[in-house]
Amino acid sequence: MKRLTLADCFDPNGERFGIPTYPWRCAPGDLATRRQLRIRGLRPGGQDIAAQILRPRRRREPLTAYLYRVDLARPVRPMTPARWRAHEAMMRARRCCPECRRDAGYVIPPTLGTCVTCAYPEEQRAA
């Protein structure tokens, strides 16, 4: 695979990649990523990807970030009481240890699968 250079990432007409492509930190001001839209209190709102940003890396595929038009973005939907309840239930399930059935008070790491007390019982007794 040919290594992608910064100059290769500049394709504002979309001839090479199919959609307009810009180098990292060189996108026009009227385009934004999902995170940038969220900071402004917006969401893509069903619009298609307008462009992309590529950041070349050594020995790996380039990082890609998709861009959306800010003028077509819609406001973020507000959190309703039902959504808050659903979010709290989801977080409660992530904090509950499947082994001891207690609320750990933190999100249980998926690498452990249980709370730290159940994962390392011998270290807990020593302390």
Salt bridges, closest charged atoms under 4 A:
ASP8 OD2 - LYS2 NZ 3.45
ASP8 OD1 - ARG16 NH1 3.67
ASP71 OD2 - ARG69 NH2 2.72
ASP103 OD1 - ARG95 NE 3.28
